[in-house]
Amino acid sequence: MEYLHTMVRISDLDESLHFYCDLLGMQEVSRRDSERGRFTLVFLCASGDREAAEKHNAPMLELTYNWDPETYTGGRNFGHLAYRVDNIYDTCQFLSDRGVTINRPPRDGRMAFIRSPDGISIELLQKGDALPEQEPWASMENTGTW
């Protein structure tokens, strides 16, 4: 058995691609439109997994966009996606500067949580050892749920 991908349903393709690609740095590997099924599938990979993903040797994130409007609730029931980052503080600052709420700040220098535009919980984990505690993150309170 090998892990292939995680699928999340999205309500706005452009908004989701902006979030996952422009803000989180993921890359589009492939896209498929189905006229008959009235949906678009977009497969994304982490930037460090591009070469492996093109060979189907790395896990991917499948965004499923149904052309007929639907309301998706319960993003927290899904669980979460998790990504390793080079610098948790720099990543959180970059996202915060672009309007993304840091729901669980990286107070410990190791872990933070954010949410996608569709409410999917995303865990960001520091690569390697935790960074030393740093303000303003160390004293920041949680916002909402993750």
Summary of the structure (lengths in Angstrom):
residues: 146
radius of gyration: 15.9
end to end distance: 29.6
largest distance: 52.8
contacts: 400
relative contact order: 0.19
helix: 25%
strand: 32%
